[in-house]
């Protein structure tokens, strides 16, 4: 599975989005968004199903995280795939530059 995705470390971007919580209606929330460009080398690899491939479905992972003090919390990370066409429009890449 590790060789099925190639990540471009120079593409990393951190952004912030303020929106109402998806899980707690009415709660205004600040979402920190880590974004990276990844090229899927083998979307048909059977192990890729856990991350929404080959169809490009959104997916999530959860983990337990102990804060400095107080009770442990659950952290849920949501992930989404962006199509190459959408990526090209957003970044205004030509076909030749977007296909590596």
Beta strands, then each sheet from edge to edge (+ up, - down):
strand 1: 5-20
strand 2: 28-40
strand 3: 59-65
strand 4: 73-79
sheet 1: 1+ 2-
sheet 2: 3+ 4-
end
